[in-house]
Amino acid sequence: MMVAIDGEEQAREADHLVAPPNGAMNELADVGQEDNMQDQMEEFLGPQSEYNEEEEERKYYRRKRLGVIKNVLAASVGAMIVYSVYMGLLQMQLILHYDMTYREVKYSNLVLEDIDRKMLMGINVTPIIGLLYTPVLIRFLGTKWMMFLASGIYALFVSTNYWERYYTLVPSAVAIGVAIVPLWASLGNYITRMAQQYYEYVNYKEEHVQEQKKLPKGACHRYIIVFQSVFHIIFHLSFVFAEFPMGLVLNGYLHDNQHILCNVKVCGAAVSGVIPGFNTTVLTNLPPSMLLIKVESVLMGFAFLSMIIFLVLCGAAYRPTEEIDLRSIGWGNIFQLPFKHLRDYRLRLLCPFFIYSGFEVLFAITGFSLSYGVCILGLKKLWLLIVVYGLSCSIFSSLSLFILRLPRWLCLVSGAAVHFVLLVALLAFSVQRQKGQLYTEYLGPLLVITVLWGLGTALNKTGVSTLLGMLYAEEKERLDFVYTIYHWWQAFAIFIVYLWSNLPMRAKLSILLATLLLACYCYWLMERRLAKDLRPRLPRIPRPRHKVKGYRYLEEDNSDESDSESEEDEEEKTEDEEHVVEEMGAEDSEEGGHDGEAQGADSPRARRRGAEGHRCRREDAHVKEGEREEREGG
């Protein structure tokens, strides 16, 4: 028995003696694997030999530049679709509602014509108050969302035509009048901001771009010229696409000229009103209701498409922190600043050109096309005149690219010269109509006048927008105010055109001619003052006031700050920075210091200041420790 027990103990001791070598080998293997994994992690996390930081940065900013081009094209196409739908539907609606048979058969009363007058009043009169709310809306919603909301209002106008009543058409027309100035101010601001962003992405290595400082004078002018030209080339195609409902659908239901113009005696400069004697029935038979519903449904689909384009394809005009800065100057200041900007002599002297810009476009599509074109050629040729005008505007908008090599005044002055010659010619152009004559020989001259008027419109529209962008290219916090003033004066001019509809044609042409001459004189004065380097009187944009809690507003330089501030503003800025530092110190002492520094280290400068502070504290600690050791040693 004892022998068996001794044998078992010896076996266990033998096993115990054999085990350690295997365990040691496993431990060595584990140590080797850990070293291998550590080497792999260092190789993975360390600098890669294949990674080129400069090349990746270059690719990143190339994608950013392509994104800016996408934004410009999307905004241009979206605006073109919105106005194609709006003008096409409005034209078709006014022609149908003008016809007495359509009103009597479909509605059994004559109230629809009165509804049209109230609807036009809502569209033309409401923008007069646009100067009061446009900057507030743009800064509250943001530039991109303002464009999206305005396109939604135009889509609402299209939807109300499914049920043509006073309580549907008139409110939607008033809503369009409210949205006109904000939409155009947002579009002008957006295109100019895209030019500024493109410059920043091209010159991303420059110090003033990295620190988000004010751009150098004239740095992004070439991009403003190109982007404004692209926008107007695309947008003016809206006149072409707006005639599709008229040319493809409504033209087949119109009477011939002998019936429509049977009571018209005179056309052109001798006309008083629009077309005196125009027949009240223009339709041979009524278009089927289902056909009209299909046309409106197609237009509704395109209106929704424009909303989607603005929402999905258009990027933001400003960085989030910039948009917050734009709002935080105070709503009272935002309300007052458009009026204060009128003290700037550049805007005051450009106001006649703003007014003429509104006059000439509306005269082309209402006064000339009706009192000259339709009165002489008939209603079936209206779509042809508008299509030629739109194509001319679109093609000749590219001529503004010559400003890249030629003086900037050449664009506006050339357009004004073309319109001056045409206005003088139109003052002498009148036709006495005789029954039985077709007057087809006037088609060629009228088309030539249309093309030349489109040339003048293209140079005028593109020139004014480009000029504003060049004058205020470095003042990105003022762009919404400047474009609001421009398009408000245009809306005011459209309101005047709405009021003068019953005046004699020669009186209308005389007003146009006088406004054009005044605009050219004022523009010459402005350029002369700029050549003398007279400093304009710009209102001070208040600095954003923030509660210093969070990481966004701890940067030394505010990206939205104007360099046109006075010495008092510089003193206020210094006091504000000292106040920020004091509050930062108080919060750091309350919260333990380290968390506040981690949140504040958003910019490179903040990180450098934090690193210097830590280094100074460490040096002070080492000095104190050395003094303590000396005292102990002594």
C-alpha positions in Angstrom: 0.0 0.0 0.0 2.8 2.4 0.9 4.6 1.5 -2.2 1.6 2.5 -4.3 1.3 5.8 -2.6 5.0 6.6 -3.1 4.6 5.8 -6.8 1.7 8.2 -7.3 3.6 11.0 -5.5 6.6 10.4 -7.7 4.4 10.5 -10.8 2.8 13.8 -9.7 6.2 15.3 -9.0 7.4 14.2 -12.4 4.4 15.9 -14.1 5.1 19.0 -12.0 8.6 19.1 -13.2 7.7 18.7 -16.8 5.0 21.4 -16.9 7.1 24.6 -16.3 9.0 24.3 -19.7 5.6 24.3 -21.6 4.3 27.2 -19.6 7.4 29.2 -20.2 7.3 28.5 -23.9 3.6 29.7 -24.0 4.5 32.9 -22.1 7.3 33.6 -24.6 5.0 33.0 -27.5 2.4 35.4 -26.0 5.1 38.1 -25.5 6.2 37.6 -29.2 2.6 38.0 -30.4 2.1 41.2 -28.4 5.3 42.7 -29.8 4.2 41.8 -33.3 0.7 43.3 -32.7 2.3 46.5 -31.3 4.6 46.8 -34.3 1.6 46.3 -36.6 -0.4 49.0 -34.7 2.5 51.4 -34.9 2.9 50.7 -38.6 -0.9 51.3 -39.1 -1.2 54.4 -37.0 2.1 55.9 -37.9 2.8 58.1 -41.0 2.0 56.2 -44.2 4.6 56.3 -46.9 1.8 56.1 -49.6 -0.2 58.9 -48.0 0.4 62.4 -49.5 -1.2 65.0 -47.3 -0.8 67.8 -49.8 -2.3 65.7 -52.6 -5.3 64.8 -50.5 -5.8 68.4 -49.6 -5.7 69.4 -53.2 -8.3 66.7 -54.1 -10.5 67.9 -51.2 -10.6 71.5 -52.4 -11.1 70.4 -56.0 -14.3 68.6 -54.8 -15.3 71.8 -53.0 -14.9 73.8 -56.2 -17.0 71.3 -58.1 -19.6 71.6 -55.4 -19.7 75.4 -55.9 -20.2 75.0 -59.6 -23.0 72.5 -58.9 -24.6 75.1 -56.6 -24.5 77.8 -59.2 -26.0 75.6 -61.9 -28.7 74.2 -59.6 -29.7 77.7 -58.4 -29.9 78.9 -62.0 -31.9 76.0 -63.3 -34.2 76.1 -60.3 -34.9 79.8 -60.8 -35.4 79.2 -64.6 -38.0 76.4 -63.9 -39.9 78.5 -61.3 -40.3 81.4 -63.7 -41.0 79.2 -66.7 -43.9 77.7 -64.8 -45.1 81.0 -63.3 -45.1 83.0 -66.5 -46.4 80.2 -68.7 -49.4 79.5 -66.4 -50.1 83.2 -65.9 -50.1 84.0 -69.6 -52.4 81.1 -70.4 -54.7 81.9 -67.5 -55.0 85.6 -68.5 -55.9 84.7 -72.1 -58.5 82.2 -71.1 -60.1 84.5 -68.5 -60.1 87.4 -71.0 -62.4 85.4 -73.4 -66.0 86.2 -72.6 -67.3 82.8 -73.8 -64.9 81.0 -71.5 -66.1 83.0 -68.5 -69.8 82.6 -69.3 -69.7 78.9 -70.1 -67.4 77.8 -67.3 -68.5 80.1 -64.5 -71.9 81.5 -65.7 -70.9 85.0 -64.6 -68.4 87.8 -65.5 -66.6 88.0 -62.1 -63.5 86.1 -63.3 -62.1 89.2 -65.1 -62.4 91.2 -61.9 -60.6 88.4 -60.1 -57.7 88.7 -62.6 -57.4 92.4 -61.9 -57.2 91.9 -58.2 -54.7 89.0 -58.7 -52.5 91.3 -60.8 -52.8 94.0 -58.2 -51.7 91.5 -55.5 -48.6 90.5 -57.6 -47.6 94.0 -58.5 -48.5 96.1 -55.4 -47.5 93.8 -52.5 -43.7 93.9 -53.3 -43.7 97.6 -52.4 -43.4 96.7 -48.7 -40.7 94.1 -49.5 -37.9 96.4 -48.1 -39.4 96.0 -44.6 -39.2 92.3 -44.2 -36.8 90.9 -46.9 -33.5 91.1 -44.9 -35.3 89.7 -41.7 -36.6 86.7 -43.7 -33.3 86.0 -45.4 -31.3 86.2 -42.1 -33.9 84.2 -40.1 -34.3 81.4 -42.7 -31.0 81.6 -44.5 -30.3 82.2 -48.1 -30.9 78.6 -49.3 -34.1 78.1 -47.3 -35.5 81.4 -48.5 -35.1 80.3 -52.1 -36.8 77.0 -51.3 -39.7 78.7 -49.5 -40.2 81.2 -52.3 -40.3 78.3 -54.9 -42.9 76.6 -52.7 -45.1 79.8 -52.8 -44.9 79.7 -56.6 -45.9 76.0 -56.6 -48.8 77.1 -54.3 -49.9 79.6 -57.0 -49.9 76.8 -59.6 -52.0 74.5 -57.4 -54.7 77.1 -56.9 -55.5 77.1 -60.6 -57.1 73.7 -60.2 -60.0 75.5 -58.4 -60.3 79.0 -59.8 -62.0 81.1 -57.2 -61.5 84.5 -55.5 -60.4 82.9 -52.3 -57.8 80.7 -54.0 -56.3 82.9 -56.8 -56.1 86.2 -55.0 -54.4 85.0 -51.8 -51.8 83.0 -53.8 -51.1 86.0 -56.0 -50.6 88.2 -52.9 -48.2 85.4 -51.5 -46.2 85.6 -54.8 -46.0 89.4 -54.4 -44.6 88.9 -50.9 -42.0 86.4 -52.1 -40.7 88.2 -55.2 -38.2 90.5 -53.5 -36.9 87.9 -51.0 -36.5 85.3 -53.8 -34.4 87.7 -56.1 -32.4 89.1 -53.2 -31.6 85.6 -52.1 -30.6 84.6 -55.7 -28.3 87.6 -56.1 -26.7 87.1 -52.7 -26.3 83.3 -53.4 -24.5 83.7 -56.7 -22.1 86.3 -55.3 -21.4 84.1 -52.2 -20.6 81.2 -54.5 -18.0 83.3 -56.3 -16.5 84.2 -52.9 -16.4 80.6 -51.9 -14.9 79.5 -55.2 -12.1 82.0 -54.6 -11.5 80.7 -51.1 -11.3 77.1 -52.4 -8.9 78.1 -55.2 -6.6 80.0 -52.8 -7.0 77.8 -49.7 -3.3 78.1 -48.9 -3.4 81.8 -48.5 -3.2 83.1 -44.9 -6.2 85.5 -45.1 -8.3 82.6 -46.3 -7.2 80.2 -43.6 -7.9 82.8 -40.9 -11.2 83.7 -42.5 -10.3 87.4 -42.9 -11.7 89.9 -45.3 -10.9 89.2 -49.0 -8.4 91.5 -50.8 -9.9 94.2 -53.0 -11.0 92.7 -56.4 -9.8 89.2 -55.6 -13.0 87.4 -56.6 -14.3 89.8 -59.3 -13.5 87.4 -62.2 -15.6 84.6 -60.5 -18.5 87.0 -59.9 -18.5 88.0 -63.6 -18.5 84.3 -64.7 -21.1 83.1 -62.3 -23.5 86.0 -62.9 -23.2 85.4 -66.7 -23.9 81.7 -66.3 -26.9 82.5 -64.1 -28.5 84.9 -66.6 -27.7 82.7 -69.6 -29.7 79.9 -67.9 -32.4 82.0 -66.3 -33.4 83.9 -69.5 -34.3 80.6 -71.1 -37.4 80.8 -68.8 -39.0 83.1 -71.4 -38.6 80.3 -74.0 -40.0 77.5 -71.9 -42.8 79.7 -70.6 -44.3 79.8 -74.1 -44.7 76.0 -74.4 -48.3 76.0 -73.0 -49.2 78.8 -75.4 -47.5 77.4 -78.5 -48.3 73.7 -78.0 -51.8 73.9 -76.5 -53.6 77.3 -76.7 -52.6 78.4 -80.2 -54.9 75.7 -81.7 -58.0 77.3 -80.1 -57.4 80.9 -81.1 -59.4 82.9 -83.8 -57.6 84.3 -86.8 -56.5 87.9 -87.0 -59.5 89.0 -89.0 -61.8 88.2 -86.0 -59.6 89.2 -83.1 -58.3 92.5 -84.6 -61.4 93.5 -86.6 -62.0 96.7 -84.5 -58.4 97.7 -84.0 -57.6 100.9 -86.0 -54.1 101.8 -84.9 -51.0 100.1 -83.5 -47.6 101.1 -82.2 -46.7 104.6 -80.9 -50.1 106.0 -81.6 -51.9 103.6 -79.2 -53.5 104.7 -75.9 -53.8 101.8 -73.4 -52.8 98.3 -74.5 -54.7 97.4 -77.7 -57.9 99.5 -78.0 -60.6 97.7 -79.9 -59.3 94.2 -79.1 -62.1 91.6 -79.5 -63.5 90.2 -76.3 -63.7 86.7 -77.8 -60.4 85.1 -78.9 -61.2 81.4 -78.7 -62.9 79.5 -81.5 -63.9 76.8 -79.0 -63.2 76.1 -75.4 -60.2 73.8 -74.6 -61.4 70.5 -72.8 -61.2 70.7 -69.1 -59.1 67.5 -68.9 -56.6 69.0 -71.3 -56.2 72.1 -69.0 -55.9 69.8 -66.0 -53.1 67.9 -67.7 -51.2 71.0 -68.6 -51.5 72.3 -65.0 -50.4 69.0 -63.7 -47.3 69.1 -65.8 -46.5 72.6 -64.6 -47.2 71.5 -61.0 -44.7 68.7 -61.5 -42.0 71.1 -62.7 -42.8 73.5 -59.8 -42.1 70.6 -57.4 -38.9 69.8 -59.3 -37.6 73.3 -58.7 -38.3 72.9 -55.0 -36.4 69.7 -54.9 -33.5 71.3 -56.8 -33.2 74.1 -54.3 -33.5 71.7 -51.4 -31.2 68.9 -52.5 -28.7 70.3 -55.0 -28.1 73.8 -53.6 -25.6 73.9 -50.8 -25.5 76.4 -48.0 -24.3 80.0 -48.8 -22.7 80.5 -45.4 -21.1 78.4 -42.7 -23.3 77.7 -39.7 -21.3 79.9 -37.4 -21.5 82.7 -40.0 -25.3 82.4 -40.3 -25.6 82.6 -36.5 -23.4 85.7 -36.5 -25.5 87.3 -39.2 -28.6 86.9 -37.1 -27.1 87.8 -33.7 -26.6 91.5 -34.6 -30.2 92.1 -33.5 -33.5 92.0 -35.4 -33.9 95.8 -35.0 -30.6 96.4 -36.7 -31.4 94.0 -39.5 -34.7 96.0 -40.1 -32.9 99.4 -40.1 -29.8 98.5 -42.2 -31.5 98.5 -45.7 -32.6 102.1 -45.1 -29.2 103.1 -43.7 -27.4 101.6 -46.8 -29.2 104.1 -49.0 -26.8 106.7 -47.6 -24.1 105.0 -49.7 -23.6 107.2 -52.7 -23.0 104.1 -54.9 -26.5 102.7 -54.3 -28.2 106.1 -54.5 -26.6 106.8 -57.9 -27.5 103.3 -59.2 -31.2 103.6 -58.2 -32.2 105.0 -61.6 -30.6 102.0 -63.3 -32.5 99.7 -60.8 -35.8 101.4 -61.8 -35.0 101.3 -65.5 -34.1 97.6 -65.2 -37.7 96.9 -63.9 -39.2 99.2 -66.6 -37.6 97.7 -69.6 -38.2 94.0 -68.9 -41.9 94.5 -68.2 -42.2 96.8 -71.2 -40.7 94.1 -73.5 -43.2 91.4 -72.5 -46.3 93.6 -72.1 -46.0 96.9 -73.9 -44.0 96.1 -76.9 -45.1 92.5 -77.4 -48.8 93.5 -77.2 -49.1 97.1 -78.5 -46.7 96.4 -81.4 -46.4 92.7 -81.9 -49.9 91.3 -81.2 -51.6 94.4 -82.5 -49.9 94.1 -85.9 -49.2 90.4 -86.3 -52.0 88.8 -84.2 -52.3 86.8 -81.0 -50.9 83.7 -82.6 -47.5 85.3 -83.1 -47.2 86.3 -79.4 -45.3 83.1 -78.5 -42.8 83.6 -81.3 -41.9 87.1 -80.2 -41.4 86.0 -76.5 -39.3 83.0 -77.6 -37.0 85.2 -79.8 -36.7 87.7 -76.9 -35.8 84.9 -74.4 -33.2 83.3 -76.7 -31.7 86.7 -77.5 -31.4 87.5 -73.7 -29.9 84.1 -73.0 -27.3 84.2 -75.8 -26.2 87.8 -75.3 -25.8 87.4 -71.6 -22.5 85.8 -72.4 -21.2 89.1 -73.7 -20.8 90.3 -70.1 -17.8 87.9 -70.0 -15.9 90.6 -71.9 -15.7 92.5 -68.6 -12.9 90.1 -67.7 -10.7 92.0 -70.2 -12.6 95.3 -70.8 -13.7 98.1 -68.4 -16.8 97.2 -66.4 -18.8 100.3 -67.5 -18.8 99.0 -71.1 -21.6 96.4 -70.3 -24.1 98.8 -68.9 -23.3 101.7 -71.3 -23.6 99.4 -74.4 -27.0 98.0 -73.3 -28.2 101.6 -72.6 -27.0 102.7 -76.0 -28.9 99.9 -77.8 -32.1 100.7 -75.9 -31.8 104.4 -76.5 -31.7 103.8 -80.3 -34.7 101.4 -80.1 -36.8 103.8 -77.9 -36.3 106.6 -80.4 -37.3 104.3 -83.3 -40.4 103.0 -81.4 -41.5 106.6 -80.8 -41.8 107.0 -84.6 -43.2 103.5 -85.3 -46.9 103.3 -85.7 -49.2 101.4 -88.1 -52.8 102.2 -89.3 -54.6 99.0 -89.7 -56.9 98.3 -92.7 -59.4 95.4 -92.8 -58.3 92.5 -94.9 -54.6 93.1 -94.7 -52.3 90.6 -92.9 -49.2 92.8 -92.4 -46.8 89.9 -92.6 -44.2 92.3 -94.0 -43.7 93.7 -90.5 -42.7 90.3 -89.0 -39.0 90.7 -89.9 -38.6 94.3 -88.5 -40.4 93.3 -85.3 -38.2 90.3 -84.8 -35.1 92.4 -85.3 -36.3 94.9 -82.7 -37.1 92.0 -80.4 -33.6 90.6 -80.8 -32.0 94.0 -80.2 -34.1 94.6 -77.2 -33.1 91.3 -75.8 -29.4 92.3 -76.4 -30.0 95.5 -74.3 -31.8 93.5 -71.6 -29.0 91.0 -71.3 -26.3 93.6 -71.0 -28.4 95.6 -68.5 -29.5 92.8 -66.2 -26.1 91.0 -66.2 -24.3 94.3 -65.9 -26.2 95.6 -62.9 -26.0 92.3 -61.0 -22.3 91.9 -61.8 -21.5 95.6 -60.8 -23.2 95.2 -57.4 -21.3 92.0 -56.8 -18.0 93.7 -57.7 -18.7 96.8 -55.6 -19.6 94.7 -52.5 -17.5 91.6 -53.1 -15.5 91.9 -49.9 -18.6 92.9 -47.8 -20.3 89.5 -47.4 -22.3 90.7 -44.4 -23.9 93.5 -46.6 -24.8 91.4 -49.7 -28.4 90.7 -48.6 -29.1 94.4 -47.9 -27.6 95.5 -51.2 -29.5 93.0 -53.3 -32.7 93.7 -51.4 -32.4 97.4 -52.3 -31.8 96.5 -55.9 -34.7 94.2 -56.4 -37.0 96.5 -54.3 -36.5 99.3 -56.7 -37.2 96.9 -59.5 -40.4 95.9 -57.8 -41.3 99.6 -57.4 -40.7 100.1 -61.2 -43.0 97.1 -62.0 -45.7 98.7 -59.8 -45.4 101.9 -61.8 -45.7 100.0 -65.1 -48.9 98.4 -63.7 -50.3 101.8 -62.9 -49.4 103.3 -66.3 -51.2 100.6 -68.4 -53.8 103.1 -69.7 -51.3 105.9 -70.7 -50.5 106.7 -74.3 -47.7 104.7 -75.7 -45.6 107.8 -76.5 -45.9 108.8 -72.8 -44.6 105.4 -71.7 -41.7 105.5 -74.1 -40.8 109.0 -73.0 -40.7 107.9 -69.3 -38.5 105.0 -70.3 -36.2 107.3 -72.3 -35.9 109.9 -69.5 -35.2 107.2 -66.9 -32.5 105.7 -69.1 -30.8 109.1 -69.6 -30.9 109.8 -65.9 -29.6 106.4 -65.1 -26.6 106.8 -67.5 -25.8 110.3 -66.0 -26.0 109.0 -62.4 -23.8 106.0 -63.3 -21.2 108.3 -64.8 -21.2 110.3 -61.6 -20.7 107.1 -59.5 -17.8 105.9 -61.6 -16.2 109.4 -61.4 -16.5 109.5 -57.6 -15.0 106.0 -57.4 -12.1 107.1 -59.7 -11.4 109.9 -57.3 -11.4 107.3 -54.5 -14.2 109.0 -52.5 -15.0 106.7 -49.6 -18.7 105.8 -49.4 -20.6 106.3 -46.3 -21.3 102.7 -45.1 -23.4 102.0 -42.0 -21.7 100.2 -39.2 -22.7 96.5 -38.9 -22.9 95.8 -35.2 -20.6 93.0 -34.0 -22.3 89.8 -33.0 -23.1 89.7 -29.3 -22.8 86.1 -27.9 -22.9 84.6 -24.5 -19.5 83.0 -24.3 -20.5 79.5 -23.6 -19.5 76.9 -26.1 -16.8 76.5 -28.6 -17.9 78.5 -31.6 -17.2 82.1 -30.5 -13.8 81.8 -28.9 -11.9 82.5 -32.1 -9.8 85.7 -32.2 -11.1 86.8 -35.6 -14.7 86.9 -36.5 -15.2 85.8 -40.1 -18.1 88.1 -40.6 -16.5 91.3 -39.2 -16.3 94.3 -41.5 -13.0 96.1 -42.0 -14.8 99.4 -42.4 -15.2 99.9 -38.7 -14.0 103.1 -37.0 -11.5 103.4 -34.2 -14.3 103.3 -31.7 -15.3 99.9 -33.0 -11.7 98.7 -32.6 -11.8 99.8 -29.0 -15.1 98.0 -28.5 -13.5 94.9 -30.0 -10.6 95.1 -27.6 -12.9 95.5 -24.6 -15.1 92.6 -25.8 -12.0 90.4 -26.2 -10.8 91.2 -22.7 -14.3 90.5 -21.4 -14.2 87.1 -23.3 -10.9 86.2 -21.7 -12.2 87.1 -18.2 -15.3 85.0 -18.6 -13.2 82.1 -20.0 -11.0 82.3 -16.9 -14.0 82.4 -14.6 -15.5 79.3 -16.3 -12.2 77.5 -16.3 -11.7 78.1 -12.6 -15.3 76.9 -11.8 -15.2 73.8 -14.0 -11.7 72.7 -13.3 -9.9 74.3 -16.2 -9.3 71.3 -18.5 -12.8 70.8 -19.9 -13.2 74.5 -20.8 -9.9 74.4 -22.6 -10.9 71.3 -24.6 -14.1 72.9 -25.7 -12.4 76.2 -26.6 -9.6 74.6 -28.7 -11.6 74.8 -31.9 -9.3 77.1 -34.0 -5.5 76.8 -34.4 -5.0 80.0 -32.6 -7.0 78.8 -29.6 -5.0 75.6 -29.5 -1.8 77.7 -29.7 -2.9 79.9 -26.9 -3.9 76.9 -24.8 -0.5 75.2 -25.4 1.4 78.4 -24.4 -0.7 78.7 -21.2 0.1 75.1 -20.3 3.8 75.6 -21.0 3.9 78.8 -18.8 2.1 77.0 -16.0 4.6 74.1 -16.2 7.5 76.5 -16.2 6.2 78.3 -13.1 5.7 75.0 -11.3 9.3 74.0 -12.1 10.6 77.3 -10.8 8.6 77.1 -7.6 9.7 73.5 -7.1 13.4 74.5 -7.6 13.0 77.4 -5.0 11.5 75.0 -2.5 14.3 72.5 -2.9 16.9 75.3 -2.4 15.2 76.4 0.8 15.0 72.8 2.0 18.7 72.3 1.1 19.6 75.5 2.8 
